[in-house]
Amino acid sequence: MSALTTIGLPVALGIIMLGLGLSLTVGDFARVLKQPKAVIIALLCQLVLLPAICFGLVLAFQLPPVLAVGMMMLAASPGGTTANLYSHLFRGDVALNISLTAVNSVIAVFTLPIITNLSILYFDPFDDQLGMQWAKTLEVFAIVLLPVAAGMAVRRLWPRFAQAMDKPVRIASVVILVIVIAGAVVQNWTLLVENFGRLSLITTLFCVISLTVGYLAPRLIKVGKRQSIASSFEIGIHNATLAIVIAQTVLGSVELSLPAAVYGVLMFFIAFGFGFLIRDRSRAPETADATPAPSASPPSAPRP
C-alpha cells in the first residue's frame, strides 16, 4: 500500500474533520435538545434502519464477503459535511444538519467498529481473522474525534482566527482529498473497473433509499419540511472518506474500500437530483407553512 494512501487519506480526512470542528460550538450539541423529535428519528434511521436495509441489499445482491463488509461499513458511517451544503442549497435546516453531523460523528466512534466487527463475523471475508480490535477502535477515535476537538478548541480560544480559516481549510480539504483519491484510483484502476459494474447498482439503490427514508420518516411523524430535508441529506450523504480510510489504513484492505469509493462518486449526482425533487414538491407546502403576514381582521359581526 502506497504512502499516498497510508498517509494522504488520513491527512485528508483529518483536515475535513478539523474543518468540521472549526464550524462547531458546544451549542450545536445542545441544540439537539430543542428539536428532539427530528434528532431521534434521524438517529434511529442512521443507526438502526439503514444498516438493516443495507444488510438486506447485500444479501439480495449476493456480494462477495469483502464487498459485503465494505457496504456495511459505508452504512455505519456518519453523515458527511457535504450534507450541510446540500441542505443549504435545497432549503433544509442547516443548523439541524450541523448538530446531527456533530452527534453522529461522536456516536460513530462506537457504532462503526461494532457494525464492522459484526459484519466481519457474519461474512468472514478474512479467513477467520478477527476484525477491528480495541487498538484499532482507538485509531477510529483518533481519526474522527481528535481533529474535531482540536477545531472546536481553536474556535473557542481564537474565534476570529477560526472564522478566517474556515474557508481555506474547506478548500484545502477538497483539494487534498481529490488529489489523494485520484492517485488511489490510478493505482487501483483495474480493481475498481472490475467491481464498478457490480457495485454501481447496489450503491445507487442504497443512496436513493437512504435519501428517501431520511425524508419520509420525519414527515410521517409530522416533523417540519425543512427539518426533513436536512435529515434526508444527513442520512443519504455518508462520510465515504471515513469508510475508505478505515478500510485501507485501519484494516489494510483496498478491496474493502471499493463500495465507499463508488458510493462517494455517485452520491453527489444522486443527492443533487433528489434535492431538486424534494425542493420542487416542498415549495407549495413551504409557503403554506410560513407564518402569514399580519393583515387587518374583518370587522366582527355585532353580538345580538
C-alpha positions in Angstrom: 0.0 0.0 0.0 1.5 3.3 -1.0 2.3 6.3 1.2 -0.3 8.3 -0.8 -2.9 6.0 0.8 -1.5 5.3 4.2 -0.5 9.0 4.8 -2.5 11.0 2.4 -6.0 9.6 3.2 -5.8 10.1 6.9 -4.4 13.6 6.5 -7.2 14.5 4.1 -9.8 13.1 6.5 -8.1 14.9 9.4 -8.3 18.2 7.6 -12.0 17.6 6.8 -12.8 16.8 10.4 -10.7 19.8 11.6 -12.8 22.0 9.3 -16.0 20.5 10.9 -14.6 21.3 14.3 -13.9 24.9 13.3 -17.7 25.2 12.4 -18.9 23.7 15.7 -19.6 25.0 19.1 -20.9 23.3 22.3 -24.3 24.9 21.5 -24.5 22.8 18.3 -24.6 19.7 20.6 -27.1 21.3 23.0 -29.3 22.3 20.1 -30.4 18.7 19.6 -32.5 19.1 22.8 -34.6 21.8 21.2 -35.6 19.5 18.3 -35.7 16.1 19.9 -38.3 14.5 17.6 -36.3 15.4 14.4 -33.0 14.3 16.0 -34.3 11.0 17.4 -35.9 9.9 14.1 -32.8 10.8 12.2 -30.5 8.9 14.5 -32.8 5.9 14.5 -32.7 5.9 10.7 -29.0 6.3 10.6 -28.0 3.8 13.3 -30.7 1.1 13.0 -32.7 1.3 9.9 -30.0 1.9 7.3 -27.7 -0.9 8.4 -30.7 -3.2 8.4 -31.6 -2.1 4.9 -28.0 -2.4 3.7 -27.7 -5.9 5.1 -30.8 -6.9 3.1 -29.4 -5.4 0.0 -26.1 -7.1 0.4 -27.8 -10.5 0.8 -30.1 -9.8 -2.2 -27.2 -8.8 -4.4 -25.1 -11.7 -3.1 -22.0 -9.6 -2.9 -18.6 -11.3 -2.1 -17.8 -11.2 1.6 -15.2 -8.4 1.4 -17.5 -6.1 -0.6 -20.4 -7.0 1.7 -18.4 -5.9 4.7 -17.4 -2.7 2.8 -21.1 -1.9 2.2 -21.9 -2.4 5.9 -19.0 -0.1 6.9 -20.5 2.5 4.5 -23.9 2.2 6.1 -22.4 2.6 9.5 -20.5 5.8 8.6 -22.0 9.1 9.8 -23.3 11.8 7.6 -20.7 13.8 5.7 -20.1 17.5 6.0 -21.2 17.9 2.3 -24.7 17.3 3.7 -24.7 20.8 5.1 -24.0 22.3 1.7 -26.8 20.3 0.0 -29.2 21.2 2.8 -28.4 24.9 2.3 -28.9 24.6 -1.5 -32.3 22.9 -1.1 -33.7 24.9 1.8 -33.1 22.5 4.6 -32.5 23.3 8.2 -28.7 23.7 8.1 -28.4 24.2 11.9 -30.0 20.8 12.3 -27.5 19.3 9.8 -24.6 20.7 11.8 -25.9 19.3 15.1 -26.7 15.9 13.5 -23.2 15.7 12.0 -21.6 16.5 15.3 -23.6 14.0 17.3 -23.3 11.3 14.6 -19.6 11.7 14.4 -19.3 11.1 18.2 -21.7 8.1 18.1 -19.9 6.6 15.0 -16.7 6.1 17.1 -18.6 3.3 18.9 -21.1 2.1 16.4 -18.9 1.9 13.3 -16.5 -0.7 14.9 -19.4 -2.7 16.3 -21.2 -2.9 13.0 -17.9 -3.6 11.2 -17.0 -6.4 13.6 -20.4 -8.0 13.4 -20.2 -7.9 9.6 -16.8 -9.5 9.6 -18.1 -12.2 12.0 -21.0 -12.9 9.7 -19.5 -12.7 6.2 -16.0 -13.9 7.3 -14.0 -12.2 4.5 -10.6 -12.6 6.1 -10.4 -16.4 6.7 -11.3 -16.4 10.4 -9.1 -13.4 11.2 -10.5 -11.2 13.9 -11.9 -7.9 12.9 -11.4 -4.4 14.4 -9.5 -4.9 17.7 -9.7 -2.4 20.6 -6.4 -0.7 19.5 -7.9 -0.2 16.0 -11.1 1.2 17.6 -8.8 3.8 19.3 -7.5 4.6 15.8 -11.0 5.3 14.7 -11.4 7.6 17.8 -8.2 9.4 16.9 -9.1 9.8 13.2 -12.7 11.0 13.8 -12.8 13.0 17.1 -9.4 14.4 17.8 -9.4 16.8 14.7 -12.9 17.8 15.6 -12.0 18.5 19.2 -8.9 20.5 18.0 -11.1 22.6 15.6 -13.6 23.3 18.4 -10.8 24.3 20.7 -9.4 26.7 18.2 -12.9 28.2 17.6 -13.4 28.6 21.3 -10.0 30.2 22.0 -9.5 32.2 18.8 -12.9 32.7 17.2 -11.7 35.3 14.6 -8.9 33.0 13.5 -11.3 30.1 13.2 -13.7 32.1 11.1 -10.9 33.3 8.9 -9.5 29.7 8.5 -12.9 28.1 7.9 -13.0 28.6 4.1 -9.2 27.9 3.4 -9.5 24.7 5.4 -12.5 23.6 3.4 -10.8 24.4 0.1 -7.6 22.6 1.3 -9.5 19.5 2.3 -11.3 19.3 -1.0 -8.0 19.8 -3.0 -6.1 17.3 -0.9 -8.9 14.8 -1.0 -9.3 15.0 -4.8 -5.5 14.5 -5.3 -5.3 11.5 -2.9 -8.4 9.8 -4.3 -7.3 10.4 -7.8 -4.0 8.8 -7.0 -5.6 5.9 -5.3 -8.0 5.4 -8.3 -5.0 5.4 -10.7 -3.1 2.9 -8.5 -6.1 0.6 -8.1 -7.8 1.2 -11.5 -8.0 -2.4 -12.6 -9.6 -3.5 -9.3 -12.1 -0.5 -9.4 -13.1 -1.2 -13.0 -13.6 -4.9 -12.3 -16.0 -4.1 -9.4 -17.7 -0.9 -10.6 -20.4 -2.6 -12.5 -21.2 -5.0 -9.6 -21.2 -2.1 -7.1 -22.8 0.8 -9.0 -26.4 -0.6 -8.9 -26.4 -1.5 -5.2 -24.7 1.8 -4.1 -27.1 3.8 -6.3 -30.1 1.9 -4.8 -28.7 2.3 -1.3 -28.2 6.0 -1.8 -31.8 6.6 -3.2 -33.3 4.5 -0.3 -31.2 6.5 2.3 -32.3 9.8 0.9 -35.9 8.7 0.7 -36.0 7.2 4.2 -34.3 10.3 5.6 -37.0 12.5 4.1 -40.2 10.4 4.6 -39.6 9.0 8.1 -39.6 12.5 9.7 -42.6 13.6 7.6 -44.6 10.6 8.8 -44.3 11.8 12.4 -45.1 15.4 11.5 -41.6 16.8 11.5 -41.3 20.1 9.6 -40.4 20.1 5.9 -37.1 22.0 6.3 -36.0 19.6 9.1 -37.0 16.6 6.9 -34.9 17.9 4.0 -31.9 18.3 6.4 -32.5 14.7 7.7 -32.6 13.4 4.1 -29.2 14.7 3.2 -27.7 13.9 6.6 -28.7 10.2 6.2 -28.3 10.0 2.4 -24.8 11.6 2.2 -22.5 9.3 4.1 -18.9 10.1 5.0 -17.5 7.8 2.4 -14.0 9.2 3.1 -14.2 7.9 6.6 -15.2 4.4 5.4 -12.3 4.4 2.9 -9.7 5.5 5.5 -10.9 2.8 8.0 -10.8 0.2 5.3 -7.4 1.0 3.8 -5.4 2.3 6.8 -7.0 0.6 9.8 -8.0 -2.8 8.3 -5.4 -2.7 5.4 -7.8 -3.7 2.6 -8.2 -1.7 -0.6 -11.0 -4.0 -1.8 -12.9 -3.4 1.4 -13.0 0.3 0.5 -14.4 -0.1 -3.0 -18.1 0.2 -2.1 -17.4 3.5 -0.3 -15.3 4.7 -3.2 -18.1 4.0 -5.8 -20.7 5.5 -3.5 -18.6 8.5 -2.8 -18.7 9.4 -6.5 -22.3 8.5 -7.3 -23.9 10.1 -4.2 -23.2 13.6 -5.3 -25.2 13.3 -8.5 -28.0 11.3 -6.9 -28.3 13.7 -4.0 -28.3 16.7 -6.3 -31.2 15.2 -8.4 -33.1 14.2 -5.3 -32.7 17.7 -3.9 -34.5 19.2 -6.8 -37.2 16.6 -6.4 -38.0 17.4 -2.8 -37.4 21.1 -3.3 -40.0 21.3 -6.1 -42.5 19.4 -4.1 -41.9 21.4 -0.9 -42.5 24.9 -2.5 -46.2 24.9 -2.0 -46.2 23.4 1.5 -43.4 25.8 2.5 -45.5 28.8 1.6 -48.5 27.2 3.3 -46.4 26.5 6.4 -45.0 30.0 6.5 -46.4 32.5 9.0 -48.8 34.7 7.2 -48.1 38.4 7.2 -50.4 40.3 9.6 -53.4 41.8 7.9 -56.4 43.8 9.1 -59.1 41.5 10.6 -62.5 41.8 9.1 -65.0 43.5 11.4 -66.7 41.1 13.6 -70.5 40.8 13.5 -72.3 42.7 16.2 -73.5 40.4 19.1 -77.2 40.0 19.4 
